[in-house]
């Protein structure tokens, strides 16, 4: 539409450019920063592992394609009034959200993909909006300030951003699972552990990634129970089906331990078998000891630990905590008593809190608040 007033003509040139700049910035940041791991998983599954996703190139390519679509729609909807120029970008925004709407229940994704009727309603509402815009076109003699045109477009862009994010997969557990696995594959173990530390309800794959990162940094016996462990020994090892994870977590753990776990082999039995091998990897022993702790098998843990190690303060923290717990739960031979006055005082303080007055929930809260990263808290309150 041709406008008579020079000020409105300048506004008519600026508004579409600003809308396009906002969309390009949002699309690239959204795909590259927020959805990079989801897109990598999608490509891995669609290609059945034949190709891997490049985050930077993939984000640039997807942004370019949807931006071209946006420019085409801008040209097609040239008649839109200045206060509704941003509406031409509705379909590109919806496409960005749809591109990342995939769900992965096997990896801890608890969300559901939007139903077809959600998209149908959005398209119908968009059609009604365009009809209304067609009925109230700008007047050629109209003269308003730039802000009077900018604010309506800004509000439309914000609304379309919310719609795109709502359509996409924003499940935090899935994102942390995929991110941690990706960092482990890159060898960024400390970053992977930081990613997992914030998740209170991890997926099984996230627990396995955490265990692998701890083992690679020789912290498994010291830090394992600083992270939630809801799966017991099963949380130490990924399943064979987890090869669909784009980082091939199952193969990574198999390479680390020296043996790959069979499809129907129980985690504890698998670790016992490979630990009995004459030349097993040193990490296998720590995995087996932690598996015993996760299953609360303190006697088996002590027998395996003391078969080739002596009682000393140099033992990993969780191993000393388990030995201290064992000698307080049942009488043991004096040769297996750990002499650690500081740790003994901590356990007595924990035991005092555990047996204090109050409901079970109150006592558990107090224990977790003060001793949440200890094996004792896991043993009694898992």
C-alpha positions in Angstrom: 0.0 0.0 0.0 1.3 3.5 -0.9 1.2 6.0 1.9 1.1 9.8 1.3 2.8 11.1 4.3 6.7 10.7 4.4 6.7 9.8 8.1 4.3 6.9 7.5 6.3 5.8 4.4 9.5 5.5 6.6 7.5 3.6 9.2 6.1 1.3 6.5 9.7 0.4 5.5 11.0 -0.1 9.0 8.3 -2.2 10.6 8.7 -5.3 8.3 12.5 -5.1 8.6 12.4 -5.0 12.4 9.9 -7.9 12.4 12.3 -9.9 10.2 15.3 -9.1 12.4 13.5 -10.2 15.5 12.3 -13.5 13.9 15.8 -14.4 12.6 17.4 -13.6 16.0 14.8 -15.7 17.9 14.8 -18.6 15.5 18.6 -18.9 15.5 19.0 -18.6 19.3 16.0 -20.9 19.9 17.4 -23.7 17.6 21.1 -23.3 18.5 20.9 -22.7 22.2 17.7 -24.2 23.5 16.8 -27.1 21.1 20.2 -28.2 19.7 20.2 -31.5 21.6 16.6 -32.3 20.8 17.3 -31.6 17.1 20.4 -33.8 17.3 18.3 -36.7 18.7 15.6 -36.2 16.1 18.1 -36.4 13.2 19.8 -39.4 14.8 16.6 -41.3 15.0 15.3 -40.3 11.6 18.6 -41.3 9.9 18.8 -44.5 12.1 22.2 -43.4 13.3 23.6 -42.9 9.8 24.2 -39.1 10.3 24.9 -36.7 13.1 23.6 -33.2 13.6 25.9 -30.2 13.5 24.4 -27.6 15.9 25.7 -24.4 14.2 25.1 -25.5 10.6 21.7 -27.0 11.4 20.5 -23.9 13.2 21.7 -21.7 10.4 20.1 -23.8 7.7 16.7 -24.1 9.5 16.7 -20.4 10.2 17.5 -19.6 6.6 14.7 -21.8 5.3 12.0 -20.5 7.6 13.1 -16.9 7.0 12.7 -17.4 3.2 9.2 -18.6 3.9 8.6 -15.5 6.0 9.7 -13.2 3.3 7.5 -15.0 0.8 4.5 -14.6 3.1 5.4 -10.9 3.6 5.2 -10.4 -0.1 2.0 -12.4 -0.3 0.3 -10.4 2.5 1.5 -7.0 1.4 -1.9 -5.5 2.1 -1.6 -6.1 5.9 -2.1 -2.8 7.8 1.0 -1.4 9.5 -0.2 -2.4 12.9 -0.3 -6.1 11.8 2.8 -6.5 9.7 4.2 -9.0 12.2 1.3 -11.4 11.5 3.0 -12.4 8.3 5.5 -14.3 10.4 2.9 -16.5 12.2 3.4 -19.6 10.1 7.3 -19.5 10.4 6.9 -19.2 14.2 4.5 -22.1 14.2 6.9 -24.1 12.0 9.8 -23.5 14.4 7.7 -24.8 17.3 6.5 -27.8 15.2 10.1 -28.7 14.2 11.0 -29.3 17.8 7.8 -30.8 19.1 9.0 -34.4 19.2 8.7 -36.4 22.4 11.0 -39.1 23.8 9.4 -41.0 26.7 12.3 -43.5 26.8 14.6 -40.7 27.9 12.6 -39.3 30.8 10.4 -37.0 28.6 7.1 -36.7 30.6 5.4 -34.3 28.2 3.0 -34.9 25.3 3.2 -33.6 21.8 0.4 -31.1 20.9 -2.6 -32.8 19.3 -3.6 -32.1 15.7 -6.6 -30.0 16.9 -4.2 -27.5 18.6 -2.7 -26.8 15.2 -6.2 -26.7 13.6 -7.4 -24.1 16.1 -4.2 -22.0 15.6 -4.7 -22.0 11.8 -8.4 -21.1 12.2 -7.7 -18.2 14.6 -5.0 -17.0 12.2 -7.4 -17.1 9.3 -9.9 -15.1 11.3 -7.3 -12.5 12.3 -6.3 -12.1 8.6 -9.9 -11.6 7.7 -10.3 -8.9 10.3 -7.1 -7.2 9.1 -8.5 -7.2 5.6 -11.6 -5.4 6.8 -9.7 -2.7 8.6 -6.9 -1.6 6.2 -4.8 1.5 6.7 -5.9 4.8 5.2 -3.5 6.4 2.7 -3.9 9.7 4.6 -3.3 8.1 8.0 -0.6 9.8 10.1 0.6 8.4 13.4 3.8 8.2 15.4 6.2 5.3 15.0 5.5 3.9 18.4 1.7 3.6 17.6 2.6 1.1 14.9 5.6 -0.5 16.7 3.8 -1.6 19.9 1.0 -3.6 18.3 3.6 -5.5 16.2 5.8 -6.1 19.2 2.9 -7.6 21.1 2.1 -9.9 18.2 5.7 -11.0 18.0 5.8 -11.8 21.7 2.5 -13.8 21.4 3.9 -15.8 18.5 7.1 -16.4 20.4 5.0 -17.9 23.3 3.1 -20.0 20.8 6.3 -21.4 19.2 7.9 -22.2 22.6 4.7 -23.8 23.8 4.5 -26.1 20.7 8.2 -27.2 21.1 9.6 -29.7 23.5 10.6 -27.9 26.7 10.7 -30.9 29.1 13.6 -30.0 31.4 14.5 -33.7 32.3 14.9 -34.6 28.6 17.0 -31.5 27.9 19.3 -32.2 30.8 19.5 -35.9 29.8 20.5 -35.1 26.3 22.8 -32.2 27.3 24.7 -34.3 29.9 25.1 -37.2 27.5 26.4 -34.8 24.8 28.9 -33.3 27.2 30.1 -36.7 28.3 30.7 -37.7 24.7 32.8 -34.5 24.2 34.8 -35.3 27.4 33.4 -32.3 29.3 32.8 -34.4 32.4 32.7 -31.5 34.9 30.2 -29.6 32.8 28.1 -32.8 32.5 28.1 -33.2 36.3 27.0 -29.6 36.8 24.1 -30.2 34.3 23.0 -33.3 36.3 23.4 -31.7 39.7 20.4 -29.5 39.3 18.0 -32.3 38.4 16.1 -33.7 41.4 14.2 -36.3 39.4 16.7 -37.6 36.8 15.9 -40.0 34.0 17.7 -43.4 34.0 19.9 -42.3 31.2 20.9 -39.1 33.1 21.8 -41.2 36.1 24.0 -43.5 33.8 25.6 -40.4 32.2 26.4 -39.0 35.7 27.9 -42.3 36.8 30.1 -42.4 33.7 31.3 -38.8 34.2 32.0 -39.5 37.9 34.0 -42.7 37.0 36.0 -40.9 34.3 37.0 -38.2 36.8 37.7 -40.8 39.6 34.9 -39.5 41.8 32.4 -42.3 41.8 33.1 -43.4 45.4 33.2 -39.9 46.7 30.3 -38.1 44.9 27.8 -40.6 43.7 25.2 -40.0 46.4 25.5 -36.2 45.9 23.1 -36.9 43.0 19.7 -38.5 43.3 19.7 -42.2 42.7 16.1 -43.4 42.2 16.9 -46.5 40.1 19.3 -48.4 42.3 22.0 -50.4 40.5 20.0 -50.1 37.3 20.8 -46.4 37.2 24.6 -47.1 36.9 24.3 -48.7 33.4 22.3 -47.8 30.3 20.1 -50.3 28.6 21.1 -51.7 25.2 18.1 -49.8 23.7 19.8 -46.5 24.7 21.9 -46.8 21.6 19.2 -44.7 20.0 20.5 -41.8 22.2 22.5 -39.8 19.7 25.6 -40.0 21.9 25.4 -43.9 21.9 25.6 -44.0 25.7 25.4 -47.7 25.9 28.6 -48.1 23.7 30.4 -45.3 25.7 29.9 -47.1 29.0 30.8 -50.5 27.4 34.1 -49.0 26.1 34.8 -47.5 29.5 34.3 -50.8 31.4 35.9 -52.9 28.7 32.7 -55.0 28.1 29.3 -54.3 26.7 26.3 -55.3 28.6 23.9 -57.7 27.0 20.3 -56.8 26.3 18.7 -58.8 29.1 21.6 -59.0 31.5 20.9 -57.6 35.0 23.3 -54.7 35.9 24.6 -56.2 39.1 25.1 -59.7 37.6 26.9 -58.1 34.6 29.3 -56.2 36.9 30.0 -59.3 39.0 30.9 -61.3 36.0 33.3 -58.7 34.4 34.8 -58.0 37.8 35.8 -61.6 38.1 37.7 -61.4 34.9 41.5 -61.6 35.5 42.2 -58.3 33.6 39.1 -56.2 34.3 39.3 -52.5 34.0 39.9 -50.7 37.4 36.7 -48.8 37.0 34.7 -52.1 37.1 35.5 -52.5 40.8 34.1 -49.1 41.7 31.0 -49.7 39.6 30.4 -53.0 41.4 31.0 -51.6 44.9 28.6 -48.7 44.1 26.1 -51.2 42.8 26.2 -53.1 46.1 25.7 -49.8 47.9 22.7 -48.9 45.7 21.1 -52.3 46.4 21.9 -51.9 50.2 24.0 -55.1 50.2 26.5 -54.0 52.8 28.0 -57.4 53.6 28.7 -58.1 49.9 30.1 -54.6 49.6 32.5 -55.1 52.6 33.6 -58.5 51.4 34.5 -57.1 47.9 36.1 -54.0 49.3 38.3 -55.8 51.9 39.3 -58.5 49.5 42.0 -56.3 48.0 41.9 -53.1 50.1 42.6 -52.3 53.7 40.7 -50.1 56.2 42.1 -46.6 56.0 41.0 -43.0 55.9 42.2 -42.9 52.3 39.1 -44.9 51.2 36.5 -42.9 49.2 34.0 -41.1 51.3 30.9 -43.2 50.5 32.9 -46.4 51.1 33.8 -45.2 54.6 30.2 -44.1 55.2 29.0 -47.5 54.3 31.5 -49.3 56.6 30.5 -46.9 59.4 26.8 -47.7 58.9 27.5 -51.4 58.7 29.3 -51.5 62.0 26.4 -49.6 63.7 23.7 -51.7 62.2 25.1 -55.1 63.1 28.0 -56.4 65.2 31.0 -57.1 63.0 34.5 -58.6 63.5 36.8 -56.1 65.1 39.2 -56.5 62.2 36.6 -54.8 59.9 36.0 -51.8 62.2 36.8 -48.4 60.6 38.4 -46.0 63.1 37.4 -42.6 61.9 36.3 -40.4 64.9 35.2 -37.5 62.7 33.0 -39.7 60.5 31.6 -41.5 63.5 30.6 -38.2 65.1 28.8 -37.2 61.8 27.0 -40.6 61.7 25.8 -40.2 65.3 24.5 -36.7 64.5 22.7 -38.2 61.5 21.3 -41.0 63.6 20.1 -38.5 66.2 18.2 -36.5 63.6 16.7 -39.7 62.1 15.4 -40.8 65.5 14.3 -37.3 66.7 10.7 -36.4 67.4 8.4 -35.5 64.6 6.7 -37.1 61.7 8.6 -39.3 59.2 8.4 -36.5 56.6 9.8 -34.0 59.1 12.7 -36.2 60.1 13.5 -37.0 56.5 13.5 -33.3 55.6 15.9 -32.5 58.4 18.2 -35.4 57.4 18.2 -34.5 53.8 18.9 -30.8 54.5 22.0 -31.6 56.5 23.2 -35.0 55.2 21.6 -35.2 51.8 24.8 -36.0 50.0 25.7 -39.0 52.2 25.1 -42.7 51.7 23.3 -42.9 55.0 20.5 -40.6 53.7 20.2 -42.8 50.6 20.1 -46.0 52.7 17.3 -44.9 54.9 15.3 -42.6 52.8 15.5 -43.8 49.2 
